[in-house]
C-alpha cells in the first residue's frame, strides 16, 4: 500500500451513503483516486460487511472479502439517520463535503428529510449522485421506478443477457456483476465531471445513473444492429457474428482466446499452426467467407489447439497474433503482468494478523497515481474523529450493533 492518498482527487471529500455493491464500488473508485470518502453506516453496518468469505485465521470477522474488496481507502462513521442527531451530523458532514453518493430506492432519502433539495440548502455547491435500478424521477420517471433491482435484473433488462449464451441459444448472465459495477463506474465518471464543473464556476447539481440505462449503454451493439438492419442480437457462444476466428479454443488443459480476423493476422495464424494452405482455401480467404464458414474455420484451429496446453499455444502465437489463456485465479496471482502493473495489493487485515490481496486500481497516472493507502475500516472506526471534524460529539447511545455474521 501507499503511505497516503496520492491521486488527483486529493482534497475532495465524498460523503458515501451507499451499501451493497454498486454504490460502494463507485465511491471506491473515487477513494482510489485520492478523495477522502466518508462512509456513513447504520449502527448495524453495511449489509455486505459481515458477508463472507472470511480469512481462515480471522477470529474477529470485522468484515469479509466482499466488503473489503470495495471499501478500502474509506473512513467509517456510524449514524442513525432516523434520529435528530443523525440528521444533524449528516448535514454537518455534507456542509464540508464536495459530493454525496447514495444508492437507495427513489424517495428513501426524501422520507428522511435528507434528499438533494434539503442538502443543497446546506451546501449549494454540492454534487449529489444517485445510483438506482431504474433512475430518479428528477431526470425521468420510469414505470419501473418502485421496482427493486439487482445485478442480474439490470443485466437481463439492459440487453446483456439476451446477447450472451451458447450457440444453441441458451442465455447466460455475465460472470462479473456488470449490472452493478458498470453503473458504478459511469456514476464515478459523472461525479468527476460534475465536480470539474463546480471548479469551473458551474453550480452543484443532482445526477443519477440507472442500472438499466448503464447496461443498455454497455450493450450498444444490439442497438445499432437493430436500428441499422433490424437484426436482433442473439447469443453466439464464444464466437463473434461478424469476425472469424474470434473465439475461445479448447486446449489440452483449458481454453485460449485467439483472434485473427484480419487479412494480416489470418495468414500468419495459418502459418504458425502448420496449415499455410488454409489461408488460400476459398472458404477462408476473406473475413466474410470465414464468418460464413465459421464451423469449418473453428474446427481447423481447434484441431491444432486441443493437442497443446495453454502455455504451448501462447508460446507459439504470442506477439504475432492476438492470443491469451483463459486464466483462473491462481494463474492470475502468478502472472508477471499482474505483478508489474501492481494489480494485486497486499492490505493488512485486522482479524487475521496478516495481509489479504485486493485488486489494485486499473487507472494508472504518472504524476498523481491512484492506489490503495488505507485498509477497509472497522464498523464506525472513525466516528469520533469525523464528528470532531464538524464540531460534534458522539452521544453515548450511538454504538455499533453489528448484525449476525452471514
C-alpha positions as CSV (number, residue, x, y, z in Angstrom):
1,X,0.0,0.0,0.0
2,X,0.9,3.6,-0.4
3,X,1.6,5.7,2.7
4,X,-1.3,8.0,2.0
5,X,-3.6,9.3,-0.8
6,X,-1.7,10.3,-3.9
7,X,-4.4,10.5,-6.6
8,X,-5.6,13.7,-8.3
9,X,-8.8,13.9,-6.2
10,X,-6.9,14.7,-3.1
11,X,-8.6,17.5,-1.2
12,X,-12.1,16.5,-2.2
13,X,-14.5,14.9,0.3
14,X,-17.2,12.5,-0.6
15,X,-20.0,11.5,1.8
16,X,-20.8,7.9,1.0
17,X,-24.3,6.8,1.9
18,X,-24.2,3.6,-0.2
19,X,-24.5,-0.1,0.6
20,X,-24.2,-3.4,-1.2
21,X,-22.1,-3.3,-4.4
22,X,-22.9,-0.5,-7.0
23,X,-22.6,2.4,-4.7
24,X,-19.6,1.3,-2.7
25,X,-17.7,0.4,-6.0
26,X,-18.4,4.0,-7.2
27,X,-17.0,5.6,-4.1
28,X,-14.1,3.1,-4.0
29,X,-13.0,4.4,-7.4
30,X,-13.2,8.0,-6.1
31,X,-11.2,7.0,-3.0
32,X,-8.6,5.2,-5.0
33,X,-8.1,8.4,-6.9
34,X,-7.4,10.2,-3.7
35,X,-10.8,11.5,-2.5
36,X,-11.5,11.5,1.3
37,X,-14.5,9.1,1.3
38,X,-16.6,9.2,4.5
39,X,-18.6,6.0,4.6
40,X,-21.8,6.6,6.7
41,X,-23.0,3.3,8.0
42,X,-26.0,2.4,10.1
43,X,-25.2,1.1,13.6
44,X,-25.7,-2.4,12.2
45,X,-23.2,-1.8,9.4
46,X,-23.3,-2.0,5.6
47,X,-25.4,-5.0,4.5
48,X,-22.3,-6.7,3.0
49,X,-19.9,-6.1,5.9
50,X,-20.5,-9.4,7.5
51,X,-21.0,-11.5,4.4
52,X,-18.1,-13.9,3.7
53,X,-15.8,-15.2,2.7
54,X,-13.7,-14.7,5.8
55,X,-9.9,-15.4,6.1
56,X,-9.3,-18.7,7.9
57,X,-7.3,-17.0,10.6
58,X,-9.8,-14.2,11.1
59,X,-11.4,-14.8,14.5
60,X,-12.8,-11.3,14.9
61,X,-14.6,-11.2,11.5
62,X,-14.9,-7.4,11.3
63,X,-15.6,-7.7,7.6
64,X,-15.5,-10.3,4.9
65,X,-13.9,-10.3,1.5
66,X,-17.0,-8.9,-0.3
67,X,-16.9,-5.7,1.9
68,X,-13.1,-5.5,1.9
69,X,-12.8,-5.5,-1.9
70,X,-14.9,-2.4,-2.4
71,X,-14.5,-0.4,0.8
72,X,-10.7,0.2,1.1
73,X,-9.5,3.8,1.4
74,X,-12.6,4.9,3.3
75,X,-13.3,6.1,6.8
76,X,-16.4,4.7,8.6
77,X,-18.8,6.7,10.8
78,X,-21.9,5.3,12.2
79,X,-25.1,7.4,12.2
80,X,-28.8,6.6,12.8
81,X,-30.3,8.8,10.2
82,X,-33.8,8.4,11.7
83,X,-32.8,10.4,14.8
84,X,-32.3,14.2,15.2
85,X,-28.6,13.7,16.0
86,X,-28.1,11.5,13.0
87,X,-29.7,14.1,10.7
88,X,-27.7,16.9,12.2
89,X,-24.5,15.1,11.9
90,X,-25.1,14.2,8.3
91,X,-26.0,17.8,7.4
92,X,-22.7,18.9,9.1
93,X,-20.7,16.4,7.2
94,X,-22.3,17.4,3.9
95,X,-21.6,21.0,4.7
96,X,-17.9,20.3,4.4
97,X,-18.2,17.9,1.5
98,X,-17.9,18.2,-2.3
99,X,-20.2,15.3,-3.2
100,X,-22.7,12.8,-1.8
101,X,-23.3,9.4,-3.3
102,X,-26.3,7.2,-2.4
103,X,-28.0,4.1,-3.9
104,X,-31.3,3.9,-2.0
105,X,-34.5,3.4,-3.8
106,X,-36.2,6.6,-5.1
107,X,-37.8,8.5,-2.2
108,X,-35.9,7.0,0.7
109,X,-33.7,10.0,1.4
110,X,-36.7,12.4,0.9
111,X,-38.6,10.5,3.6
112,X,-35.7,11.0,5.9
113,X,-35.8,14.7,5.0
114,X,-32.2,14.4,3.7
115,X,-32.8,14.4,0.0
116,X,-31.0,16.5,-2.6
117,X,-33.1,19.6,-2.2
118,X,-32.5,19.7,1.6
119,X,-28.8,19.0,1.4
120,X,-28.3,21.6,-1.4
121,X,-29.6,24.2,1.1
122,X,-26.8,23.1,3.4
123,X,-24.2,23.2,0.6
124,X,-25.1,25.0,-2.6
125,X,-22.1,23.6,-4.5
126,X,-22.9,20.0,-3.6
127,X,-22.8,17.3,-6.3
128,X,-25.3,14.7,-5.4
129,X,-25.2,11.3,-7.2
130,X,-27.7,8.5,-7.0
131,X,-27.4,5.0,-8.4
132,X,-30.8,3.3,-8.7
133,X,-32.2,0.4,-10.6
134,X,-34.4,2.5,-12.9
135,X,-33.3,6.1,-12.3
136,X,-34.7,9.0,-10.4
137,X,-37.9,11.0,-11.2
138,X,-35.8,14.2,-11.4
139,X,-34.3,13.0,-14.7
140,X,-37.2,10.9,-16.0
141,X,-39.9,8.9,-14.2
142,X,-39.7,5.3,-15.1
143,X,-42.7,3.0,-15.0
144,X,-40.4,0.7,-13.0
145,X,-39.3,3.4,-10.5
146,X,-40.5,1.4,-7.5
147,X,-39.1,-1.9,-8.5
148,X,-36.1,-3.2,-6.5
149,X,-33.2,-4.2,-8.7
150,X,-30.1,-6.3,-8.5
151,X,-27.2,-7.0,-10.9
152,X,-29.0,-9.9,-12.7
153,X,-32.1,-7.8,-13.2
154,X,-30.1,-5.0,-14.8
155,X,-28.2,-7.4,-16.9
156,X,-31.4,-9.0,-18.1
157,X,-33.4,-5.8,-18.9
158,X,-30.5,-3.9,-20.3
159,X,-29.8,-6.4,-23.0
160,X,-26.6,-8.1,-21.8
161,X,-28.1,-11.4,-21.0
162,X,-30.1,-11.5,-24.3
163,X,-26.9,-11.4,-26.3
164,X,-24.8,-13.7,-24.1
165,X,-25.0,-17.5,-24.1
166,X,-24.4,-20.7,-26.0
167,X,-24.6,-21.1,-29.8
168,X,-27.8,-23.1,-29.4
169,X,-29.5,-20.0,-27.9
170,X,-29.3,-20.7,-24.2
171,X,-28.9,-17.4,-22.5
172,X,-26.5,-16.8,-19.6
173,X,-25.8,-13.9,-17.3
174,X,-22.3,-12.4,-17.4
175,X,-20.0,-13.7,-14.7
176,X,-18.8,-10.4,-13.1
177,X,-21.7,-8.4,-11.8
178,X,-21.6,-5.8,-14.5
179,X,-25.2,-4.7,-13.7
180,X,-23.7,-3.2,-10.5
181,X,-20.1,-2.4,-11.5
182,X,-20.7,-0.7,-14.8
183,X,-23.3,1.7,-13.4
184,X,-20.9,2.4,-10.5
185,X,-18.1,3.2,-12.9
186,X,-20.3,5.5,-15.0
187,X,-21.5,7.2,-11.8
188,X,-17.9,7.9,-10.7
189,X,-17.3,9.5,-14.1
190,X,-20.4,11.6,-13.7
191,X,-19.3,12.7,-10.2
192,X,-15.8,13.7,-11.5
193,X,-17.4,15.6,-14.4
194,X,-19.8,17.5,-12.2
195,X,-17.1,18.3,-9.7
196,X,-15.0,19.7,-12.5
197,X,-18.0,21.8,-13.5
198,X,-18.2,23.3,-10.0
199,X,-14.5,24.1,-10.1
200,X,-15.1,26.0,-13.3
201,X,-17.9,28.0,-11.7
202,X,-20.9,26.0,-12.6
203,X,-23.5,25.2,-9.9
204,X,-23.6,22.0,-7.9
205,X,-26.2,19.6,-9.3
206,X,-28.0,16.3,-9.0
207,X,-27.1,13.3,-11.2
208,X,-28.3,9.8,-11.3
209,X,-27.4,6.6,-13.1
210,X,-29.9,3.9,-13.7
211,X,-28.5,0.4,-13.6
212,X,-30.8,-0.5,-16.6
213,X,-29.6,2.5,-18.6
214,X,-25.9,1.8,-17.9
215,X,-26.2,-1.9,-19.0
216,X,-28.1,-0.7,-22.1
217,X,-25.3,1.7,-23.0
218,X,-22.8,-1.1,-22.4
219,X,-24.8,-3.3,-24.8
220,X,-24.6,-0.7,-27.6
221,X,-24.1,-3.4,-30.3
222,X,-27.7,-4.6,-30.0
223,X,-28.9,-1.0,-30.5
224,X,-27.1,-0.2,-33.7
225,X,-27.6,-3.6,-35.2
226,X,-31.3,-3.4,-34.7
227,X,-31.5,0.3,-35.7
228,X,-29.5,-0.2,-38.9
229,X,-30.7,-3.5,-40.1
230,X,-33.5,-4.9,-37.9
231,X,-31.1,-7.6,-36.7
232,X,-31.9,-8.9,-33.2
233,X,-28.6,-9.8,-31.5
234,X,-28.8,-13.3,-30.1
235,X,-26.3,-15.5,-28.1
236,X,-23.4,-16.6,-30.3
237,X,-21.4,-18.8,-28.0
238,X,-17.8,-17.8,-27.7
239,X,-17.6,-16.6,-31.3
240,X,-18.4,-13.3,-33.0
241,X,-21.2,-12.8,-35.5
242,X,-19.0,-10.6,-37.8
243,X,-15.4,-11.7,-37.1
244,X,-13.7,-15.1,-37.6
245,X,-11.7,-16.5,-36.0
246,X,-12.5,-14.6,-32.8
247,X,-13.2,-17.3,-30.3
248,X,-12.2,-19.4,-27.3
249,X,-10.5,-22.5,-28.4
250,X,-10.1,-25.7,-26.5
251,X,-6.6,-26.5,-25.2
252,X,-5.4,-29.7,-23.5
253,X,-5.7,-28.0,-20.1
254,X,-8.4,-25.4,-20.6
255,X,-9.1,-22.7,-23.2
256,X,-7.3,-19.9,-25.1
257,X,-8.6,-16.9,-26.7
258,X,-7.4,-16.4,-30.3
259,X,-8.5,-13.5,-32.5
260,X,-7.2,-13.4,-36.1
261,X,-10.0,-11.9,-38.2
262,X,-7.8,-9.5,-40.2
263,X,-6.1,-10.2,-43.5
264,X,-2.8,-9.7,-41.8
265,X,-3.3,-12.0,-38.8
266,X,-5.2,-14.8,-40.5
267,X,-2.4,-16.0,-42.9
268,X,0.1,-15.6,-40.1
269,X,-2.0,-17.8,-37.9
270,X,-2.3,-20.4,-40.6
271,X,1.5,-20.5,-41.0
272,X,2.1,-20.7,-37.2
273,X,-0.2,-23.7,-36.8
274,X,1.3,-25.5,-39.8
275,X,-1.6,-25.0,-42.2
276,X,-0.4,-22.4,-44.7
277,X,-2.7,-23.7,-47.4
278,X,-5.7,-23.0,-45.2
279,X,-5.2,-19.2,-45.9
280,X,-5.8,-19.9,-49.6
281,X,-8.9,-22.1,-49.2
282,X,-11.8,-20.3,-50.9
283,X,-13.8,-20.8,-47.7
284,X,-11.3,-18.8,-45.7
285,X,-9.7,-16.1,-48.0
286,X,-11.7,-13.2,-46.5
287,X,-13.3,-12.5,-43.2
288,X,-16.7,-12.5,-44.8
289,X,-16.1,-16.1,-46.1
290,X,-14.7,-17.2,-42.8
291,X,-17.8,-15.9,-40.9
292,X,-19.9,-17.8,-43.4
293,X,-17.9,-20.9,-42.9
294,X,-17.2,-20.4,-39.2
295,X,-17.7,-24.0,-38.1
296,X,-15.1,-25.2,-40.6
297,X,-12.6,-22.5,-39.6
298,X,-13.0,-23.2,-35.9
299,X,-12.7,-26.9,-36.4
300,X,-9.4,-26.4,-38.2
301,X,-7.9,-24.2,-35.5
302,X,-9.3,-26.4,-32.7
303,X,-7.7,-29.5,-34.2
304,X,-4.4,-27.8,-33.5
305,X,-5.1,-26.2,-30.1
306,X,-6.7,-29.2,-28.4
307,X,-3.4,-31.2,-28.6
308,X,-1.5,-28.4,-26.9
309,X,-1.5,-26.8,-23.4
310,X,-2.4,-23.2,-23.0
311,X,1.3,-22.4,-22.3
312,X,2.3,-24.1,-25.5
313,X,-0.3,-22.3,-27.6
314,X,0.7,-18.9,-26.2
315,X,4.4,-19.7,-26.8
316,X,3.8,-20.2,-30.5
317,X,1.3,-17.4,-31.1
318,X,2.1,-14.6,-28.6
319,X,3.4,-11.4,-30.1
320,X,2.3,-12.5,-33.5
321,X,-1.4,-12.9,-33.4
322,X,-3.8,-11.8,-30.6
323,X,-3.8,-14.7,-28.1
324,X,-4.4,-15.1,-24.4
325,X,-5.1,-18.0,-22.0
326,X,-8.3,-18.2,-20.1
327,X,-6.9,-17.6,-16.7
328,X,-8.1,-19.0,-13.4
329,X,-7.5,-17.1,-10.1
330,X,-4.2,-19.0,-9.3
331,X,-2.9,-18.2,-12.7
332,X,-3.8,-14.5,-12.4
333,X,-2.0,-14.4,-9.0
334,X,1.2,-15.8,-10.6
335,X,1.1,-13.7,-13.8
336,X,4.1,-11.3,-14.1
337,X,1.9,-8.7,-15.8
338,X,-0.3,-8.5,-12.7
339,X,2.7,-8.1,-10.5
340,X,4.5,-5.4,-12.6
341,X,1.2,-3.5,-13.0
342,X,0.5,-3.6,-9.3
343,X,-2.9,-5.1,-9.8
344,X,-2.8,-7.2,-6.6
345,X,-2.1,-5.2,-3.5
346,X,-1.4,-6.7,-0.1
347,X,-3.5,-5.0,2.5
348,X,-3.3,-5.5,6.3
349,X,-6.2,-7.5,7.8
350,X,-7.0,-6.7,11.4
351,X,-8.5,-10.0,12.3
352,X,-6.0,-12.4,10.7
353,X,-2.8,-10.7,11.7
354,X,-1.6,-10.9,8.1
355,X,-2.4,-9.4,4.7
356,X,-5.1,-10.0,2.1
357,X,-4.8,-9.3,-1.6
358,X,-7.2,-6.8,-3.1
359,X,-7.4,-5.7,-6.8
360,X,-5.3,-2.6,-7.5
361,X,-6.5,0.4,-9.4
362,X,-6.5,0.0,-13.2
363,X,-6.2,3.7,-13.6
364,X,-2.5,4.4,-14.0
365,X,-1.4,8.0,-13.6
366,X,2.2,9.1,-13.8
367,X,2.2,12.2,-11.6
368,X,-0.7,11.5,-9.2
369,X,-1.1,7.8,-9.0
370,X,-4.2,6.1,-7.8
371,X,-3.9,3.3,-5.3
372,X,-4.7,1.7,-2.0
373,X,-3.4,3.5,1.0
374,X,-5.9,2.5,3.8
375,X,-7.3,-0.9,4.7
376,X,-11.1,-1.3,4.9
377,X,-12.5,0.3,8.0
378,X,-13.9,-1.4,11.1
379,X,-17.6,-0.5,11.7
380,X,-17.7,3.0,13.0
381,X,-13.9,3.1,13.4
382,X,-13.6,6.8,12.6
383,X,-16.9,8.0,14.2
384,X,-15.3,10.2,16.9
385,X,-12.7,11.5,14.5
386,X,-15.2,12.6,11.8
387,X,-17.7,14.0,14.2
388,X,-15.0,16.1,15.9
389,X,-14.0,17.5,12.5
390,X,-17.5,19.0,12.3
391,X,-17.7,20.1,15.9
392,X,-19.9,17.3,17.2
393,X,-19.5,14.7,20.0
394,X,-20.9,11.2,19.7
395,X,-23.8,10.6,22.1
396,X,-23.4,7.7,24.5
397,X,-26.1,5.6,22.9
398,X,-24.5,5.7,19.4
399,X,-22.5,2.5,19.4
400,X,-22.0,-0.2,16.8
401,X,-24.5,-3.0,16.8
402,X,-23.2,-5.5,14.2
403,X,-25.6,-7.8,12.5
404,X,-25.0,-11.5,12.9
405,X,-22.3,-12.8,10.6
406,X,-23.5,-14.5,7.4
